[in-house]
Amino acid sequence: MPSTRRAAPRRLIRPATVIGGLLLLLVVLVLLAIPFLSAPGHAEDARAELTAAKDALDAGDTDAAVAAVERARSETDDLQGSVQGIGGDVWSWVPVAGGPVRDVRRLGNALDQLVAVAETGVRILPQVRGEESTLVDDGNVDIDVLEDVIDDLREVSTRLADAQAELADVADSRAVVGHRLAEARDQAQNEVDPLAEGLETIDPLLDQLPKVLGRDASRQYLVALLNPAEMLYSGGTPQTFVPVDLDRGRLSMGETVDLSTAPGAAQPRYWRKVSGNPLHRGQMKPALATMAPDWEVSGNELANAWRSLRGRRLAGVVVIDVVALSKLLEVSGPIEVPTLGTLTGDNLVEKLIGSYDDYPDPAARKAVNRALAPVFVERLLSGNDPVGTGRVLGEAADERRFALYFRDPDEQAAFDGLGLTGRLSDSEHDYIGVFTQNKVPSKSDYWQRRTVSTDVALREDGSARVRMEVEVHNDSPPYVQPVPDPRNGYFTRWNTLSVAPFLPTGATFESVEVDGEPVETSPRNFFGRYFIRPEIEFAPQARHTLTVTYDVPAAAVRDGDGLAYRLALDPQGMVDPQDVRVRVSFPRGYAVDASPSGTSLPDGWSTRGGRVATYTTDALEVVESFEIVARP
């Protein structure tokens, strides 16, 4: 029998209930979002404090930097508290609005890591610089402190990587906020990326530095002071030497010697030749060990020559010339030297190597040189201003006035990655490397003025015919000694030079002329580069021009429908850096791409809108590399 019970009417959700629930949800979301309103202010204040901390560190005010970082931490903690709590969790899942919220949280996380990096920086900085430094004390390095600093730097590297990962996930554009968060991301990346790249660059060094300083065994290095008034292809002639021992960071210096006081230094002798070095033939004077323009070769030769003299195997060699030493004095302060008086960054070069006529006693001058080499070691390891010292030495390395050589391949590779080993530029394309060597012992390179000009005619396949002119002017003043000019020695105004252009890898000579007259030469191979070295005598004020023509197989490479000419330039550490002029002609039908929407020309380059680009510098002071693009 069917039931007569009527089904209960279905209960409907009233619209008012739905609206009320949505309003309640909206109210909850609004309440949860209230902390986000303060987030931009906290972020901006934290960023301002980090900038203040950097400025304080640059000014040497560590206390002010610490205070600024502490304020940045407070602002960042407030920021994180406002965006990382339950409100942030909820809003991050809200459609449309969740995307910007997630990006804000990522930016907050990146800022948190940056502040942690700053906290580490202001904590370890007093350890590594200033009078209160615990890392370096009176030239001695505390290995335990060094390893703690290295651990801190590794932690910094990890934090920067985490910050980069957070920033990489921030979207280019979001609903409601548009590109504003992406702009904040880009601004942060501009700060983070250089720091991360810098630490990545020095990371191999962190593994090697304790060993270099004698953590595992005592090390002996040779420090050589170079005189650019008498040039070898590598730079100034090394004439003053000081051996340095490092044993668990403890520094001790041996007797400073020069070519006249080191027994056997001026006599031809045999030592182990660097394999493949064409500039080492048979017996040689140790004074000529550093003929090779690449310090990876010359440093090795000098270490071998020293072992033949002293019988001790060196762990490495440090070389610095007088010009670089003058710049180091600008950072570390003047020194008092007998005979010459007060030497500063402004007068050291002139007083030491530009005024032989004023101090005619060679023995007295050599005594001054012997006093200077230990000064370099002391200033290098004083620890008073490691940032300034590092900057000066880095610039000197770029100028090929300072170089390091290590026998251990891993140590050599670590310093080579920082550009501190004086190696010739790597280039499979065009290259300018012109070096001179003083053939008759004299100091006349102090007055050498040099201009290198090349005319490059590119072909469609990227090869080129290059005509190079090397004009050398012996701009020496009148001879003033009471005896006739002997044409050699300390006071002569004459100069005899072996002028050596080193070609790009794979390039071959077509012709060689001196002052327009053909010269018979026999090119030699220096680790893939051919070179010649004709000998030219220069009377006072004389000018002579070496002209070489050569073919480069790959001076340019294809760049889409265009050609990209690539050029590397290596300077020689002269007192007066050489001038360089380059004229590049692309094939007909091409025009140099210098439009705002194209590839802008590097500094020093110009074009008139056709197929020719030119480069001019009145002083090639640092290693340079360029790419110039032309398109149909």
C-alpha positions as CSV (number, residue, x, y, z in Angstrom):
1,M,0.0,0.0,0.0
2,P,1.6,3.3,-1.1
3,S,2.6,5.7,1.6
4,T,0.5,8.8,1.9
5,R,3.4,10.8,3.5
6,R,4.3,13.8,1.5
7,A,8.0,14.5,0.9
8,A,9.4,17.5,2.7
9,P,9.9,20.4,0.4
10,R,13.6,20.8,-0.7
11,R,15.3,23.6,1.2
12,L,16.8,26.2,-1.1
13,I,19.8,28.4,-0.2
14,R,18.6,31.9,-0.2
15,P,20.4,34.5,-2.3
16,A,20.8,36.6,0.8
17,T,22.7,33.8,2.5
18,V,25.0,33.4,-0.4
19,I,25.7,37.1,-0.6
20,G,26.2,37.2,3.2
21,G,28.7,34.4,3.0
22,L,30.6,36.1,0.2
23,L,30.7,39.3,2.1
24,L,32.0,37.5,5.1
25,L,34.7,35.9,3.0
26,L,35.6,39.2,1.5
27,V,35.8,40.8,4.9
28,V,38.0,38.0,6.1
29,L,40.3,38.4,3.0
30,V,40.4,42.1,3.5
31,L,41.4,41.7,7.1
32,L,44.0,39.1,6.1
33,A,45.3,41.5,3.5
34,I,45.7,44.5,5.9
35,P,49.3,43.6,6.7
36,F,50.2,43.7,3.0
37,L,49.5,47.4,3.0
38,S,52.7,48.0,5.0
39,A,54.9,45.7,2.9
40,P,56.0,48.3,0.3
41,G,57.1,50.7,3.0
42,H,59.1,48.0,4.9
43,A,60.7,46.9,1.6
44,E,61.7,50.4,0.6
45,D,63.0,51.2,4.1
46,A,65.1,48.0,4.2
47,R,66.5,48.8,0.8
48,A,67.4,52.3,1.9
49,E,69.2,51.0,5.0
50,L,71.2,48.5,2.9
51,T,72.3,51.4,0.6
52,A,73.3,53.4,3.7
53,A,75.3,50.4,5.0
54,K,77.2,50.2,1.7
55,D,77.9,53.9,1.8
56,A,79.2,53.6,5.4
57,L,81.5,50.8,4.5
58,D,82.9,52.7,1.5
59,A,83.6,55.6,4.0
60,G,85.3,53.2,6.4
61,D,82.6,53.6,9.1
62,T,82.0,50.1,10.2
63,D,79.8,51.0,13.2
64,A,77.4,53.0,11.0
65,A,77.2,50.1,8.6
66,V,76.4,47.7,11.4
67,A,73.6,50.0,12.7
68,A,72.2,50.3,9.2
69,V,72.1,46.6,8.6
70,E,70.4,46.1,12.0
71,R,67.7,48.5,10.9
72,A,67.4,46.7,7.6
73,R,66.9,43.5,9.4
74,S,64.1,45.0,11.5
75,E,62.3,46.3,8.5
76,T,62.8,43.0,6.7
77,D,61.4,41.0,9.6
78,D,58.4,43.3,9.7
79,L,58.0,42.8,6.0
80,Q,58.2,39.0,6.2
81,G,55.8,39.0,9.2
82,S,53.2,40.9,7.1
83,V,53.4,38.7,4.0
84,Q,54.4,35.3,5.1
85,G,51.7,34.6,7.7
86,I,48.3,32.9,7.4
87,G,47.0,35.9,5.4
88,G,49.7,35.4,2.8
89,D,49.0,31.7,2.7
90,V,45.3,32.3,2.1
91,W,45.7,35.1,-0.4
92,S,48.3,33.1,-2.4
93,W,45.5,30.7,-3.5
94,V,42.9,33.3,-4.4
95,P,42.3,33.3,-8.2
96,V,43.9,36.3,-10.1
97,A,45.0,38.0,-6.9
98,G,47.1,35.0,-5.8
99,G,49.8,35.6,-8.4
100,P,50.9,39.0,-7.2
101,V,50.8,37.8,-3.6
102,R,53.1,34.9,-4.4
103,D,55.5,37.3,-6.2
104,V,55.5,39.7,-3.2
105,R,56.4,36.8,-0.9
106,R,59.2,35.8,-3.3
107,L,60.6,39.3,-3.3
108,G,60.4,39.3,0.5
109,N,62.3,36.1,0.7
110,A,65.0,37.5,-1.7
111,L,65.3,40.6,0.5
112,D,65.6,38.5,3.6
113,Q,68.6,36.6,2.0
114,L,70.2,39.9,1.0
115,V,70.0,41.3,4.5
116,A,71.5,38.0,5.8
117,V,74.4,38.6,3.3
118,A,74.9,42.1,4.6
119,E,74.9,40.8,8.2
120,T,77.6,38.4,7.3
121,G,79.5,41.1,5.5
122,V,79.6,43.6,8.4
123,R,80.5,40.7,10.8
124,I,83.5,39.5,8.8
125,L,84.7,42.8,7.4
126,P,86.5,44.0,10.6
127,Q,88.3,40.6,10.6
128,V,89.8,41.3,7.2
129,R,90.7,45.0,7.1
130,G,91.7,47.8,9.4
131,E,93.9,48.1,12.4
132,E,91.7,45.6,14.3
133,S,92.0,42.9,11.7
134,T,92.4,39.4,13.1
135,L,93.1,37.9,9.6
136,V,96.3,39.8,8.9
137,D,98.6,41.0,11.7
138,D,102.0,42.5,10.9
139,G,102.1,40.7,7.5
140,N,101.1,37.3,9.0
141,V,97.9,35.6,8.0
142,D,95.9,33.7,10.6
143,I,94.9,30.5,8.7
144,D,92.1,29.6,11.1
145,V,90.5,33.0,10.7
146,L,91.0,32.7,6.9
147,E,89.2,29.4,6.8
148,D,86.3,30.8,8.9
149,V,86.0,33.7,6.5
150,I,86.0,31.3,3.5
151,D,83.2,29.3,5.2
152,D,81.2,32.6,5.6
153,L,81.8,33.4,1.9
154,R,80.5,30.0,0.9
155,E,77.4,30.7,3.1
156,V,77.0,34.0,1.4
157,S,77.2,32.3,-2.0
158,T,74.4,29.9,-1.0
159,R,72.2,32.7,0.1
160,L,72.7,34.7,-3.1
161,A,71.8,31.6,-5.1
162,D,68.6,31.2,-3.1
163,A,67.8,34.9,-3.7
164,Q,68.4,34.5,-7.4
165,A,66.0,31.5,-7.4
166,E,63.3,33.5,-5.7
167,L,63.7,36.4,-8.1
168,A,63.7,34.2,-11.1
169,D,60.2,32.9,-10.2
170,V,58.7,36.5,-10.2
171,A,56.4,36.9,-13.2
172,D,57.0,39.6,-15.9
173,S,53.4,40.8,-15.5
174,R,50.5,40.2,-13.2
175,A,46.9,41.2,-13.2
176,V,46.1,44.3,-11.2
177,V,49.8,45.3,-10.5
178,G,51.0,45.0,-14.1
179,H,54.8,45.2,-14.4
180,R,55.5,46.8,-11.0
181,L,56.7,43.6,-9.3
182,A,58.8,42.7,-12.3
183,E,60.5,46.1,-12.0
184,A,61.3,45.5,-8.4
185,R,62.6,42.0,-9.4
186,D,64.9,43.5,-12.0
187,Q,66.2,46.1,-9.6
188,A,67.0,43.4,-7.1
189,Q,68.6,41.2,-9.7
190,N,70.9,44.1,-10.7
191,E,72.2,44.0,-7.1
192,V,72.3,40.3,-6.6
193,D,73.7,39.0,-9.9
194,P,77.0,40.9,-9.8
195,L,77.6,39.7,-6.2
196,A,76.8,36.1,-7.1
197,E,79.0,36.2,-10.2
198,G,81.9,37.7,-8.3
199,L,81.7,35.0,-5.7
200,E,81.4,32.3,-8.4
201,T,84.6,33.8,-10.0
202,I,86.6,33.6,-6.8
203,D,85.2,30.2,-5.6
204,P,88.2,28.2,-7.1
205,L,90.5,30.6,-5.3
206,L,88.9,29.9,-1.9
207,D,89.9,26.3,-2.2
208,Q,93.6,27.2,-3.0
209,L,94.3,30.2,-0.9
210,P,95.0,28.4,2.4
211,K,97.5,26.1,0.6
212,V,99.1,29.1,-1.1
213,L,99.7,30.6,2.3
214,G,101.5,27.5,3.6
215,R,98.7,25.8,5.5
216,D,99.9,22.3,4.7
217,A,103.7,23.0,4.2
218,S,106.1,25.8,4.1
219,R,106.2,27.7,0.8
220,Q,108.9,29.9,-0.8
221,Y,108.0,32.5,-3.3
222,L,110.2,35.0,-5.2
223,V,109.1,38.6,-5.4
224,A,110.7,40.5,-8.3
225,L,110.6,44.3,-8.9
226,L,110.4,45.2,-12.6
227,N,112.1,48.3,-14.1
228,P,110.1,49.5,-17.2
229,A,112.9,51.8,-18.2
230,E,114.6,48.7,-19.5
231,M,112.1,46.5,-21.3
232,L,111.8,42.8,-22.0
233,Y,108.8,41.4,-24.1
234,S,107.1,40.6,-20.8
235,G,107.4,44.1,-19.4
236,G,110.1,45.7,-17.3
237,T,113.3,43.8,-16.6
238,P,113.4,42.1,-13.1
239,Q,116.4,43.6,-11.4
240,T,115.6,43.3,-7.7
241,F,114.5,40.2,-5.9
242,V,113.3,39.2,-2.4
243,P,112.5,35.6,-1.4
244,V,109.5,35.2,0.9
245,D,108.7,32.2,3.0
246,L,105.1,31.4,4.2
247,D,104.5,28.8,6.8
248,R,100.9,28.5,8.0
249,G,100.5,32.1,7.1
250,R,103.7,33.3,9.0
251,L,105.7,35.5,6.7
252,S,109.5,35.8,6.7
253,M,111.6,37.6,4.1
254,G,115.0,36.6,3.0
255,E,117.9,38.8,1.8
256,T,117.0,41.2,-0.9
257,V,119.4,40.9,-3.9
258,D,119.8,42.4,-7.4
259,L,121.6,41.4,-10.5
260,S,124.9,42.6,-9.1
261,T,124.6,41.0,-5.6
262,A,123.1,37.6,-6.5
263,P,126.0,35.3,-7.3
264,G,125.8,34.1,-10.9
265,A,122.8,36.2,-11.9
266,A,124.8,38.0,-14.6
267,Q,126.5,34.8,-16.0
268,P,125.1,32.6,-18.7
269,R,123.9,29.2,-17.3
270,Y,121.6,26.3,-17.9
271,W,118.3,25.8,-16.2
272,R,115.2,23.7,-17.1
273,K,113.6,25.2,-20.1
274,V,109.8,25.7,-20.3
275,S,108.8,23.2,-23.0
276,G,107.9,25.0,-26.2
277,N,109.4,28.4,-25.3
278,P,111.2,29.5,-28.4
279,L,112.9,32.4,-26.5
280,H,115.0,30.1,-24.4
281,R,117.9,28.7,-26.3
282,G,120.9,27.1,-24.6
283,Q,122.7,29.0,-21.9
284,M,121.1,32.2,-20.8
285,K,121.6,34.9,-18.2
286,P,119.0,34.7,-15.4
287,A,118.4,38.4,-16.0
288,L,116.9,37.4,-19.4
289,A,114.6,34.6,-18.0
290,T,111.5,36.7,-18.5
291,M,111.7,37.4,-22.2
292,A,108.5,35.6,-23.1
293,P,105.5,38.1,-23.2
294,D,103.3,35.6,-21.4
295,W,104.0,35.5,-17.7
296,E,102.8,32.0,-17.4
297,V,105.9,31.1,-19.3
298,S,108.2,33.8,-18.0
299,G,107.2,33.2,-14.4
300,N,108.0,29.5,-14.8
301,E,111.4,30.4,-16.5
302,L,112.3,32.8,-13.6
303,A,111.4,30.1,-11.0
304,N,113.6,27.6,-12.8
305,A,116.5,30.1,-13.2
306,W,116.3,31.0,-9.5
307,R,116.5,27.3,-8.6
308,S,119.6,27.0,-10.7
309,L,121.1,29.9,-8.7
310,R,119.9,29.0,-5.2
311,G,119.0,25.3,-5.3
312,R,115.6,25.7,-3.8
313,R,112.4,24.9,-5.7
314,L,110.0,27.8,-5.6
315,A,106.2,27.5,-5.2
316,G,105.7,30.6,-7.3
317,V,106.7,34.0,-8.4
318,V,105.2,37.5,-7.9
319,V,106.2,40.4,-10.2
320,I,105.3,44.0,-10.0
321,D,106.7,47.0,-11.9
322,V,107.6,50.5,-10.6
323,V,104.5,52.1,-12.1
324,A,102.2,49.7,-10.3
325,L,104.2,50.1,-7.1
326,S,103.6,53.9,-7.3
327,K,99.8,53.3,-7.5
328,L,100.1,51.0,-4.4
329,L,101.7,53.9,-2.5
330,E,98.7,56.0,-3.4
331,V,96.6,53.6,-1.3
332,S,99.1,52.7,1.4
333,G,100.8,56.0,1.9
334,P,104.3,57.4,1.2
335,I,107.6,55.9,2.2
336,E,111.0,57.4,3.2
337,V,113.9,56.1,1.2
338,P,117.6,57.1,1.7
339,T,119.0,59.3,-1.1
340,L,115.6,59.8,-2.8
341,G,113.7,61.2,0.2
342,T,109.9,60.9,0.4
343,L,108.4,58.7,-2.3
344,T,104.7,59.0,-3.1
345,G,102.4,57.7,-5.8
346,D,103.0,61.0,-7.7
347,N,106.8,61.0,-7.7
348,L,108.1,57.4,-7.4
349,V,108.4,56.6,-11.1
350,E,110.3,59.8,-11.9
351,K,112.6,59.7,-8.9
352,L,113.3,56.0,-9.2
353,I,113.8,55.5,-12.9
354,G,113.5,58.9,-14.6
355,S,116.3,60.8,-12.8
356,Y,119.4,58.7,-13.3
357,D,121.4,61.9,-14.2
358,D,120.6,63.3,-10.7
359,Y,121.9,60.3,-8.9
360,P,124.9,59.0,-10.9
361,D,126.1,56.4,-8.4
362,P,124.7,53.0,-9.7
363,A,125.5,51.3,-6.4
364,A,123.5,53.8,-4.4
365,R,120.5,53.4,-6.8
366,K,120.7,49.6,-6.5
367,A,120.6,50.0,-2.8
368,V,117.4,52.0,-3.1
369,N,115.9,49.3,-5.3
370,R,116.8,46.7,-2.8
371,A,115.0,48.7,-0.1
372,L,111.8,48.9,-2.2
373,A,111.1,45.3,-2.9
374,P,110.4,44.4,0.8
375,V,108.2,47.5,1.0
376,F,106.0,46.0,-1.6
377,V,105.7,42.8,0.3
378,E,105.0,44.6,3.6
379,R,102.3,46.9,2.0
380,L,100.8,43.9,0.2
381,L,100.2,41.9,3.4
382,S,99.7,44.8,5.8
383,G,95.9,44.1,5.9
384,N,95.2,47.8,6.5
385,D,93.2,48.3,3.3
386,P,92.8,45.0,1.5
387,V,90.0,46.4,-0.7
388,G,92.1,49.2,-1.9
389,T,95.2,47.0,-2.3
390,G,93.2,44.4,-4.2
391,R,91.8,47.1,-6.5
392,V,95.2,48.5,-7.3
393,L,96.7,45.0,-8.0
394,G,93.7,44.0,-10.1
395,E,94.2,47.1,-12.2
396,A,97.9,46.5,-12.4
397,A,97.3,43.0,-13.7
398,D,95.0,44.4,-16.4
399,E,97.8,46.7,-17.4
400,R,100.2,43.7,-17.4
401,R,102.3,45.4,-14.6
402,F,101.6,42.8,-12.0
403,A,101.5,39.0,-12.3
404,L,101.5,35.8,-10.3
405,Y,102.9,32.4,-11.3
406,F,102.3,29.2,-9.3
407,R,103.9,25.8,-10.0
408,D,100.8,24.0,-8.8
409,P,98.4,23.8,-11.8
410,D,95.2,24.1,-9.6
411,E,96.6,27.2,-7.9
412,Q,97.7,28.7,-11.3
413,A,94.2,28.0,-12.7
414,A,92.5,29.7,-9.7
415,F,94.5,32.9,-10.1
416,D,94.3,32.7,-13.9
417,G,90.5,32.8,-13.6
418,L,90.9,36.2,-11.9
419,G,93.1,37.5,-14.6
420,L,96.1,37.8,-12.3
421,T,98.6,35.6,-14.1
422,G,99.7,37.9,-17.0
423,R,98.7,35.4,-19.7
424,L,98.3,36.7,-23.2
425,S,94.7,37.2,-24.3
426,D,92.9,34.2,-25.7
427,S,91.7,35.0,-29.2
428,E,91.0,33.0,-32.3
429,H,90.4,36.2,-34.3
430,D,92.3,39.4,-34.7
431,Y,94.9,40.4,-32.2
432,I,97.3,43.3,-31.4
433,G,100.3,42.4,-29.2
434,V,103.4,44.4,-29.9
435,F,106.3,44.1,-27.5
436,T,109.9,45.5,-27.5
437,Q,113.0,44.3,-25.8
438,N,116.1,46.4,-24.9
439,K,119.0,44.8,-26.7
440,V,121.8,47.0,-25.5
441,P,121.6,47.4,-21.7
442,S,120.2,50.9,-21.1
443,K,117.4,52.7,-19.4
444,S,116.2,54.5,-22.5
445,D,112.8,52.8,-22.7
446,Y,111.8,55.4,-20.1
447,W,111.5,57.7,-23.2
448,Q,110.1,55.2,-25.6
449,R,106.9,56.5,-27.4
450,R,105.1,53.9,-29.6
451,T,102.1,54.1,-31.9
452,V,100.6,50.9,-33.4
453,S,98.3,51.3,-36.4
454,T,96.5,48.5,-38.2
455,D,94.4,48.6,-41.4
456,V,92.1,45.6,-41.6
457,A,90.5,44.6,-44.9
458,L,87.8,41.9,-44.1
459,R,86.7,39.4,-46.7
460,E,83.2,37.8,-47.0
461,D,84.5,34.6,-45.4
462,G,85.7,36.4,-42.3
463,S,89.4,36.3,-43.2
464,A,91.4,39.5,-43.4
465,R,94.5,41.1,-44.8
466,V,96.0,43.3,-42.1
467,R,98.7,46.0,-42.5
468,M,100.3,47.0,-39.3
469,E,102.7,49.9,-38.7
470,V,104.7,50.1,-35.5
471,E,106.2,53.6,-35.1
472,V,108.7,54.0,-32.3
473,H,110.1,57.4,-31.2
474,N,113.1,57.5,-29.0
475,D,112.0,60.8,-27.3
476,S,115.2,61.1,-25.2
477,P,116.4,64.5,-23.8
478,P,119.9,65.8,-24.5
479,Y,122.9,63.9,-23.0
480,V,124.3,65.7,-20.0
481,Q,127.2,63.6,-18.7
482,P,130.7,65.1,-18.9
483,V,131.9,62.1,-21.1
484,P,130.8,61.1,-24.6
485,D,127.6,59.1,-24.8
486,P,128.6,55.4,-24.7
487,R,125.3,54.3,-26.3
488,N,124.6,51.9,-23.4
489,G,124.3,52.0,-19.7
490,Y,122.4,54.2,-17.2
491,F,122.8,57.5,-18.9
492,T,122.8,56.9,-22.6
493,R,120.1,58.5,-24.8
494,W,120.5,55.8,-27.5
495,N,118.3,52.8,-27.7
496,T,118.5,49.5,-29.6
497,L,115.2,47.6,-29.7
498,S,114.1,44.2,-30.8
499,V,110.5,45.0,-32.0
500,A,108.2,42.0,-31.9
501,P,104.7,41.9,-33.2
502,F,102.9,38.7,-32.2
503,L,100.2,37.7,-34.7
504,P,96.8,36.2,-34.0
505,T,96.6,32.5,-33.7
506,G,96.9,30.9,-37.1
507,A,97.9,34.1,-38.9
508,T,100.9,34.2,-41.2
509,F,103.3,37.0,-42.3
510,E,103.2,38.2,-45.9
511,S,105.8,41.0,-45.8
512,V,108.1,42.9,-43.3
513,E,109.6,46.3,-43.8
514,V,111.6,48.7,-41.7
515,D,111.3,52.4,-42.9
516,G,110.0,51.1,-46.2
517,E,112.8,48.7,-46.9
518,P,112.1,45.0,-47.1
519,V,113.6,42.9,-44.3
520,E,114.4,39.2,-44.3
521,T,113.0,37.6,-41.2
522,S,112.3,34.1,-40.0
523,P,109.0,34.0,-38.1
524,R,109.0,31.8,-35.0
525,N,106.1,30.1,-33.3
526,F,105.1,31.1,-29.7
527,F,102.5,28.5,-28.7
528,G,100.4,29.0,-31.8
529,R,101.3,32.7,-32.5
530,Y,103.9,33.6,-35.1
531,F,106.2,36.5,-34.3
532,I,109.3,38.3,-35.7
533,R,111.8,40.5,-33.8
534,P,113.9,42.7,-36.1
535,E,116.6,44.7,-34.3
536,I,116.5,48.5,-34.8
537,E,118.9,51.1,-33.5
538,F,117.5,54.4,-32.3
539,A,119.6,57.6,-32.1
540,P,118.3,60.3,-29.7
541,Q,115.0,61.6,-31.0
542,A,115.0,59.1,-33.9
543,R,111.8,57.5,-35.3
544,H,111.6,54.2,-37.1
545,T,108.6,52.3,-38.4
546,L,108.2,48.5,-38.7
547,T,105.5,47.6,-41.2
548,V,104.2,44.0,-41.4
549,T,101.4,42.6,-43.5
550,Y,99.7,39.4,-42.5
551,D,96.7,37.3,-43.2
552,V,94.2,36.3,-40.4
553,P,92.1,33.2,-41.2
554,A,89.1,34.2,-39.0
555,A,89.2,37.9,-38.0
556,A,85.4,37.9,-38.2
557,V,82.6,35.4,-37.7
558,R,79.1,35.2,-39.1
559,D,76.4,36.9,-37.0
560,G,73.1,36.1,-38.7
561,D,73.3,37.9,-42.0
562,G,76.2,40.1,-40.8
563,L,79.9,39.9,-39.9
564,A,81.3,40.3,-36.4
565,Y,84.9,41.5,-36.3
566,R,86.6,40.5,-33.1
567,L,89.8,42.1,-31.8
568,A,91.9,41.5,-28.6
569,L,94.6,43.9,-27.5
570,D,97.4,43.3,-25.0
571,P,99.5,46.2,-23.7
572,Q,103.1,46.1,-22.7
573,G,103.9,47.7,-19.3
574,M,105.6,50.8,-20.6
575,V,106.2,54.0,-18.7
576,D,104.2,55.8,-21.4
577,P,101.6,53.4,-22.7
578,Q,101.4,53.0,-26.5
579,D,98.9,54.7,-28.8
580,V,96.7,52.4,-30.9
581,R,94.8,53.1,-34.2
582,V,92.7,50.5,-35.9
583,R,90.8,50.9,-39.2
584,V,88.4,48.0,-40.1
585,S,86.9,47.9,-43.6
586,F,84.0,45.4,-44.0
587,P,83.3,44.0,-47.5
588,R,81.3,46.1,-50.0
589,G,77.6,46.0,-49.4
590,Y,78.0,46.0,-45.6
591,A,77.4,48.8,-43.1
592,V,78.6,49.1,-39.6
593,D,75.7,48.4,-37.2
594,A,75.7,51.4,-34.9
595,S,72.0,52.3,-34.8
596,P,70.2,52.6,-31.4
597,S,68.2,49.5,-32.2
598,G,71.4,47.6,-33.3
599,T,74.7,46.9,-31.7
600,S,76.1,50.2,-30.3
601,L,79.8,50.7,-30.8
602,P,82.2,50.1,-27.9
603,D,84.0,53.0,-26.3
604,G,86.8,54.3,-28.5
605,W,85.1,53.2,-31.8
606,S,83.4,55.3,-34.4
607,T,81.9,55.1,-37.8
608,R,80.5,57.5,-40.4
609,G,77.7,55.1,-41.2
610,G,79.5,53.2,-44.0
611,R,81.4,50.0,-44.0
612,V,84.4,51.4,-42.1
613,A,84.9,51.5,-38.3
614,T,87.8,53.1,-36.5
615,Y,89.3,52.7,-33.0
616,T,91.6,55.2,-31.4
617,T,93.3,55.4,-28.0
618,D,96.2,57.6,-26.9
619,A,97.1,55.1,-24.2
620,L,96.5,51.4,-24.4
621,E,96.7,50.8,-20.6
622,V,94.7,47.7,-20.1
623,V,93.8,44.4,-21.8
624,E,90.9,45.1,-24.2
625,S,88.6,43.0,-26.4
626,F,86.0,44.3,-28.9
627,E,83.3,43.1,-31.3
628,I,82.2,45.2,-34.2
629,V,79.2,44.1,-36.3
630,A,78.3,45.1,-39.9
631,R,75.3,44.0,-41.8
632,P,74.2,44.1,-45.4
